[in-house]
Amino acid sequence: MSIRVGDRIPRATLNVLRDGVQAVDTDEIFAGRKVVLFGVPGAFTPTCSARHLPGFVERIDEFRKRGIEVACLAVNDAFVMDAWGKSQGVPDDLHMLADGNGAFTRALGLELDATAFGMGLRARRFALYAEDGVVKQIHVEAPGEFKVSSADYVLEHLD
């Protein structure tokens, strides 16, 4: 079952690249904070690179003004997420989170079986807003869609 409004963010370990690969507990990311987490099927994939991530990069200041941190999640390794972030001009405070084996994505119930495309387990395209680790909003895309998980849509529905 997929995570829903009112649920707590499941505890898991993700990876980031900061002076080498560093493990980050989801409690560190979400506890005591307002966070928008958006998930993408894969770094360097067409919609993710042309629209999804760039939208959050372009509107990051609007999230900052609201005291909201932004994080991007993909079932990729930390090296790929770091390289993708650099190639997209991602600011340091937009967190590029690697869920290498998909454990967190599965815990959220937002996994996508992309084996037919040679991509294995991936994250569905989604965006959620959490306060102190509790989901306040969640927007999950239908397969092949990009509407409700965009930075524009999330900002419009925050209040």
C-alpha positions as a Markdown table, in Angstrom:
| # | Residue | x | y | z |
|---|---|---|---|---|
| 1 | Met | 0.0 | 0.0 | 0.0 |
| 2 | Ser | 1.2 | 3.5 | -0.8 |
| 3 | Ile | 2.0 | 6.1 | 1.8 |
| 4 | Arg | -1.0 | 8.4 | 2.5 |
| 5 | Val | -1.7 | 11.8 | 4.1 |
| 6 | Gly | -1.3 | 11.5 | 7.8 |
| 7 | Asp | 1.3 | 8.6 | 7.6 |
| 8 | Arg | 4.8 | 9.0 | 9.0 |
| 9 | Ile | 7.7 | 8.9 | 6.6 |
| 10 | Pro | 9.2 | 5.4 | 7.1 |
| 11 | Arg | 12.7 | 5.1 | 8.6 |
| 12 | Ala | 15.3 | 4.2 | 6.0 |
| 13 | Thr | 18.9 | 5.0 | 5.0 |
| 14 | Leu | 19.6 | 6.9 | 1.9 |
| 15 | Asn | 22.9 | 8.0 | 0.4 |
| 16 | Val | 24.4 | 11.3 | -0.7 |
| 17 | Leu | 27.8 | 12.2 | -2.0 |
| 18 | Arg | 29.6 | 14.6 | 0.4 |
| 19 | Asp | 33.3 | 13.9 | 0.8 |
| 20 | Gly | 32.5 | 10.4 | -0.3 |
| 21 | Val | 29.3 | 8.4 | 0.0 |
| 22 | Gln | 27.5 | 9.3 | 3.2 |
| 23 | Ala | 24.5 | 7.4 | 4.7 |
| 24 | Val | 21.6 | 9.7 | 5.7 |
| 25 | Asp | 18.8 | 8.5 | 7.9 |
| 26 | Thr | 15.3 | 9.7 | 6.8 |
| 27 | Asp | 14.8 | 11.0 | 10.4 |
| 28 | Glu | 17.7 | 13.4 | 9.7 |
| 29 | Ile | 16.0 | 14.6 | 6.6 |
| 30 | Phe | 12.4 | 15.0 | 7.9 |
| 31 | Ala | 12.5 | 15.4 | 11.7 |
| 32 | Gly | 11.6 | 18.9 | 12.8 |
| 33 | Arg | 11.5 | 20.2 | 9.2 |
| 34 | Lys | 9.1 | 21.0 | 6.4 |
| 35 | Val | 10.2 | 19.1 | 3.3 |
| 36 | Val | 9.0 | 18.5 | -0.2 |
| 37 | Leu | 10.3 | 15.2 | -1.5 |
| 38 | Phe | 9.9 | 14.5 | -5.2 |
| 39 | Gly | 10.6 | 11.1 | -6.7 |
| 40 | Val | 11.7 | 10.4 | -10.3 |
| 41 | Pro | 12.0 | 7.2 | -12.2 |
| 42 | Gly | 15.7 | 7.9 | -13.0 |
| 43 | Ala | 18.5 | 10.4 | -13.2 |
| 44 | Phe | 19.3 | 11.5 | -16.7 |
| 45 | Thr | 16.0 | 10.2 | -18.1 |
| 46 | Pro | 14.1 | 12.6 | -20.5 |
| 47 | Thr | 11.2 | 14.0 | -18.5 |
| 48 | Cys | 13.2 | 13.9 | -15.3 |
| 49 | Ser | 16.0 | 15.9 | -16.8 |
| 50 | Ala | 14.0 | 18.2 | -19.1 |
| 51 | Arg | 11.1 | 19.1 | -16.8 |
| 52 | His | 10.8 | 17.6 | -13.3 |
| 53 | Leu | 14.2 | 18.4 | -11.7 |
| 54 | Pro | 14.6 | 21.7 | -13.6 |
| 55 | Gly | 11.2 | 22.9 | -12.3 |
| 56 | Phe | 12.3 | 22.5 | -8.7 |
| 57 | Val | 15.7 | 24.2 | -9.4 |
| 58 | Glu | 13.9 | 27.1 | -11.0 |
| 59 | Arg | 11.4 | 27.6 | -8.1 |
| 60 | Ile | 13.7 | 26.7 | -5.2 |
| 61 | Asp | 13.6 | 30.3 | -3.9 |
| 62 | Glu | 9.8 | 30.1 | -3.5 |
| 63 | Phe | 10.2 | 27.0 | -1.3 |
| 64 | Arg | 13.0 | 28.6 | 0.7 |
| 65 | Lys | 10.8 | 31.7 | 1.4 |
| 66 | Arg | 8.2 | 29.3 | 2.9 |
| 67 | Gly | 10.8 | 27.6 | 5.0 |
| 68 | Ile | 10.5 | 24.4 | 3.0 |
| 69 | Glu | 13.5 | 22.2 | 2.1 |
| 70 | Val | 13.4 | 20.3 | -1.2 |
| 71 | Ala | 14.8 | 16.8 | -1.9 |
| 72 | Cys | 14.9 | 14.7 | -5.0 |
| 73 | Leu | 14.8 | 10.9 | -4.7 |
| 74 | Ala | 15.7 | 8.3 | -7.3 |
| 75 | Val | 16.6 | 4.6 | -7.3 |
| 76 | Asn | 20.1 | 5.3 | -8.4 |
| 77 | Asp | 23.5 | 5.4 | -6.7 |
| 78 | Ala | 24.9 | 8.4 | -5.0 |
| 79 | Phe | 27.5 | 9.0 | -7.7 |
| 80 | Val | 24.8 | 9.1 | -10.4 |
| 81 | Met | 22.6 | 11.5 | -8.3 |
| 82 | Asp | 25.6 | 13.8 | -7.7 |
| 83 | Ala | 26.6 | 13.8 | -11.4 |
| 84 | Trp | 23.0 | 14.5 | -12.4 |
| 85 | Gly | 22.7 | 17.3 | -9.9 |
| 86 | Lys | 25.9 | 18.9 | -11.1 |
| 87 | Ser | 24.8 | 18.6 | -14.8 |
| 88 | Gln | 21.4 | 20.3 | -13.9 |
| 89 | Gly | 22.9 | 23.2 | -11.8 |
| 90 | Val | 21.2 | 21.9 | -8.6 |
| 91 | Pro | 22.0 | 24.2 | -5.7 |
| 92 | Asp | 23.6 | 22.7 | -2.6 |
| 93 | Asp | 20.4 | 22.9 | -0.5 |
| 94 | Leu | 18.3 | 20.8 | -3.0 |
| 95 | His | 19.2 | 17.4 | -1.6 |
| 96 | Met | 19.9 | 14.7 | -4.2 |
| 97 | Leu | 19.0 | 11.5 | -2.4 |
| 98 | Ala | 20.1 | 8.0 | -3.7 |
| 99 | Asp | 17.9 | 5.0 | -2.8 |
| 100 | Gly | 20.3 | 2.6 | -4.4 |
| 101 | Asn | 18.5 | -0.7 | -3.7 |
| 102 | Gly | 15.0 | 0.9 | -3.6 |
| 103 | Ala | 14.3 | 0.0 | 0.0 |
| 104 | Phe | 12.9 | 3.4 | 0.9 |
| 105 | Thr | 10.9 | 3.6 | -2.3 |
| 106 | Arg | 9.3 | 0.2 | -1.5 |
| 107 | Ala | 8.7 | 1.3 | 2.1 |
| 108 | Leu | 6.7 | 4.3 | 0.6 |
| 109 | Gly | 4.8 | 1.9 | -1.6 |
| 110 | Leu | 5.9 | 4.0 | -4.6 |
| 111 | Glu | 8.0 | 1.5 | -6.6 |
| 112 | Leu | 7.7 | 1.1 | -10.3 |
| 113 | Asp | 8.6 | -2.1 | -12.1 |
| 114 | Ala | 10.5 | -0.9 | -15.2 |
| 115 | Thr | 12.1 | -4.2 | -16.0 |
| 116 | Ala | 10.3 | -4.2 | -19.4 |
| 117 | Phe | 12.5 | -1.1 | -20.2 |
| 118 | Gly | 15.7 | -2.6 | -18.9 |
| 119 | Met | 15.6 | -0.3 | -15.8 |
| 120 | Gly | 14.6 | -2.7 | -13.0 |
| 121 | Leu | 12.9 | -1.3 | -9.9 |
| 122 | Arg | 12.4 | 2.5 | -10.0 |
| 123 | Ala | 10.4 | 5.1 | -8.1 |
| 124 | Arg | 7.1 | 6.2 | -9.5 |
| 125 | Arg | 7.0 | 9.9 | -10.3 |
| 126 | Phe | 5.6 | 11.7 | -7.2 |
| 127 | Ala | 5.9 | 14.7 | -4.9 |
| 128 | Leu | 5.0 | 14.7 | -1.2 |
| 129 | Tyr | 5.0 | 17.4 | 1.4 |
| 130 | Ala | 5.8 | 16.5 | 5.0 |
| 131 | Glu | 6.0 | 18.4 | 8.3 |
| 132 | Asp | 8.1 | 16.8 | 11.0 |
| 133 | Gly | 8.0 | 13.5 | 9.2 |
| 134 | Val | 4.2 | 13.4 | 8.7 |
| 135 | Val | 2.8 | 13.5 | 5.2 |
| 136 | Lys | 0.5 | 16.5 | 4.7 |
| 137 | Gln | 0.2 | 16.1 | 0.9 |
| 138 | Ile | 1.0 | 13.5 | -1.7 |
| 139 | His | 0.7 | 13.6 | -5.4 |
| 140 | Val | 1.5 | 10.5 | -7.5 |
| 141 | Glu | 1.5 | 10.5 | -11.2 |
| 142 | Ala | -0.2 | 8.0 | -13.4 |
| 143 | Pro | 2.3 | 6.1 | -15.6 |
| 144 | Gly | 3.7 | 8.3 | -18.4 |
| 145 | Glu | 2.2 | 11.5 | -16.9 |
| 146 | Phe | 3.8 | 14.6 | -15.5 |
| 147 | Lys | 1.3 | 17.0 | -14.0 |
| 148 | Val | 0.7 | 16.6 | -10.3 |
| 149 | Ser | 4.3 | 16.2 | -9.1 |
| 150 | Ser | 5.7 | 19.4 | -10.7 |
| 151 | Ala | 7.1 | 22.2 | -8.6 |
| 152 | Asp | 4.4 | 24.5 | -10.0 |
| 153 | Tyr | 1.6 | 22.1 | -8.9 |
| 154 | Val | 3.1 | 21.5 | -5.5 |
| 155 | Leu | 3.5 | 25.3 | -4.8 |
| 156 | Glu | -0.1 | 25.9 | -5.9 |
| 157 | His | -1.4 | 23.3 | -3.5 |
| 158 | Leu | 0.7 | 24.1 | -0.4 |
| 159 | Asp | -1.8 | 26.4 | 1.4 |
